[in-house]
Amino acid sequence: MRLQGKVGIVTAGASGMGRAGATRFIKEGAAVAIVDLDGGRAEALAGRLRAGGAKVLAIAGDLRDDGFARDIVARTAAQFGQLDFVWNHVGHPGPAAVEGVDMAQYELAMDLNLRSVLVTTEAAIPHLRARGGGALLFTASVAGLTGSAYSPIYSMAKFGVVGFVRSLAKRLARDHIRVNAVCPGLTDTPMLRTFVARPDQAHTANQHPEMVVRETVKTVPFRRPPSRTRSPTRRCSCCRTRRPTSRGSHWRSTGR
Ligand SMILES: NC(=O)c1ccc[n+]([C@@H]2O[C@H](COP(=O)([O-])OP(=O)(O)OC[C@H]3O[C@@H](n4cnc5c(N)ncnc54)[C@H](O)[C@@H]3O)[C@@H](O)[C@H]2O)c1
């Protein structure tokens, strides 16, 4: 029970990696707020976890809204009496194109990968300080470490996440707040289908998303992307608040 007595937030927690991570945090003893645009899925997950005795709060809303991105922190602290960690998992692939870029899709990517995580983090820091320390975990991507020919805008945003993490880790070290990033590669979640079926993604035009996923995973040596449920252990150790090592780190999970 590595998170016994801790309270945390998982954004984009109703699906994929967020859902797997939130479930694991609860198994490790934490109380968790699951924040998601899809309130039905968030509440259904929270209900199942509560039936097993867990302390879970489902919060439905759009993290593009600054007020909501801030408010999730106050609501979690009010419900559970404290806040120890936040996993800023929300993000978006954004547009595939550079020439002819759709600026509405660009704004969506910047809002969800960068703006909303900044707003939530700003709100969370005083709560973590008040606890004498805590943990902030962010989801970047291998595209934010190496660049992606297929997703330059997404890479731009995720490089930003990695830069923010490294900087915050230095800035908040004296407050005993650990800051780290996970950098997944292809992971078998609904978002992988969004990545491969973007309307402005020329090289996959007119192909069925599942076919593209099948072809894409052939580039992974294990011939499959990491499953959404295989990687929460690293998230869990990053959200521990007393582990002295690993600050400003980025952890790859790529199957490569
Ligand atoms: N799946 C991959 O291959 C992959 C690879 C690298 C990084 N990532 C990153 O992982 C994160 C997404 O994870 P996933 O693959 O588990 O996705 P997913 O598709 O399983 O889940 C995304 C969740 O985000 C929620 N969401 C979408 N817009 C929202 C909004 N405006 N406000 C609140 N919630 C919103 C959705 O309702 C959904 O539940 C992103 O940061 C993404 O960039 C994914």
The ligand as a Tripos MOL2 file, in Angstrom:
@<TRIPOS>MOLECULE
LIG
   44    48     1     0     0
SMALL
NO_CHARGES

@<TRIPOS>ATOM
      1 N1         -2.4880    6.5640  -26.4010 N.am      1 LIG1
      2 C1         -1.3040    6.8520  -26.8580 C.2       1 LIG1
      3 O1         -0.7690    6.2140  -27.7980 O.2       1 LIG1
      4 C2         -0.5140    7.9730  -26.1990 C.ar      1 LIG1
      5 C3          0.8720    8.0560  -26.4480 C.ar      1 LIG1
      6 C4          1.5990    9.0660  -25.8300 C.ar      1 LIG1
      7 C5          0.9780    9.9680  -24.9770 C.ar      1 LIG1
      8 N2         -0.3630    9.8710  -24.7730 N.ar      1 LIG1
      9 C6         -0.9740   10.8630  -23.8590 C.3       1 LIG1
     10 O2         -1.7990   10.2120  -22.9120 O.3       1 LIG1
     11 C7         -2.8990   11.0850  -22.5740 C.3       1 LIG1
     12 C8         -4.2400   10.4800  -23.0080 C.3       1 LIG1
     13 O3         -4.2670    9.2290  -22.6270 O.3       1 LIG1
     14 P1         -4.9880    7.9370  -23.1710 P.3       1 LIG1
     15 O4         -4.2680    7.3750  -24.3150 O.co2     1 LIG1
     16 O5         -5.1040    7.1970  -21.9030 O.co2     1 LIG1
     17 O6         -6.3920    8.4980  -23.7810 O.3       1 LIG1
     18 P2         -7.8860    7.9800  -23.8070 P.3       1 LIG1
     19 O7         -8.3790    8.2950  -25.1630 O.co2     1 LIG1
     20 O8         -8.0200    6.5840  -23.3090 O.co2     1 LIG1
     21 O9         -8.5860    8.9530  -22.7230 O.3       1 LIG1
     22 C9         -8.6410   10.3290  -22.8730 C.3       1 LIG1
     23 C10        -9.6560   10.8520  -21.8490 C.3       1 LIG1
     24 O10        -9.5700   12.2790  -21.8660 O.3       1 LIG1
     25 C11       -10.8770   12.7880  -21.6950 C.3       1 LIG1
     26 N3        -10.9320   14.1550  -22.2030 N.ar      1 LIG1
     27 C12       -10.8290   14.5500  -23.4990 C.ar      1 LIG1
     28 N4        -10.9710   15.8860  -23.5880 N.ar      1 LIG1
     29 C13       -11.1520   16.3430  -22.3180 C.ar      1 LIG1
     30 C14       -11.3900   17.6300  -21.7740 C.ar      1 LIG1
     31 N5        -11.4730   18.7160  -22.5660 N.pl3     1 LIG1
     32 N6        -11.5440   17.7500  -20.4320 N.ar      1 LIG1
     33 C15       -11.4940   16.6550  -19.6350 C.ar      1 LIG1
     34 N7        -11.2710   15.4030  -20.1030 N.ar      1 LIG1
     35 C16       -11.1130   15.2470  -21.4290 C.ar      1 LIG1
     36 C17       -11.7450   11.8260  -22.5150 C.3       1 LIG1
     37 O11       -13.1090   11.9260  -22.1520 O.3       1 LIG1
     38 C18       -11.1000   10.4850  -22.1980 C.3       1 LIG1
     39 O12       -11.7350    9.8680  -21.0880 O.3       1 LIG1
     40 C19        -2.6780   12.3630  -23.3250 C.3       1 LIG1
     41 O13        -1.9460   13.2770  -22.5610 O.3       1 LIG1
     42 C20        -1.8840   11.8750  -24.5300 C.3       1 LIG1
     43 O14        -1.2030   12.9210  -25.1590 O.3       1 LIG1
     44 C21        -1.1200    8.9030  -25.3550 C.ar      1 LIG1
@<TRIPOS>BOND
     1     1     2 1
     2     2     3 2
     3     2     4 1
     4     4     5 ar
     5     4    44 ar
     6     5     6 ar
     7     6     7 ar
     8     7     8 ar
     9     8     9 1
    10     8    44 ar
    11     9    10 1
    12     9    42 1
    13    10    11 1
    14    11    12 1
    15    11    40 1
    16    12    13 1
    17    13    14 1
    18    14    15 2
    19    14    16 1
    20    14    17 1
    21    17    18 1
    22    18    19 2
    23    18    20 1
    24    18    21 1
    25    21    22 1
    26    22    23 1
    27    23    24 1
    28    23    38 1
    29    24    25 1
    30    25    26 1
    31    25    36 1
    32    26    27 ar
    33    26    35 ar
    34    27    28 ar
    35    28    29 ar
    36    29    30 ar
    37    29    35 ar
    38    30    31 1
    39    30    32 ar
    40    32    33 ar
    41    33    34 ar
    42    34    35 ar
    43    36    37 1
    44    36    38 1
    45    38    39 1
    46    40    41 1
    47    40    42 1
    48    42    43 1
@<TRIPOS>SUBSTRUCTURE
     1 LIG1         1 GROUP 0 **** ****
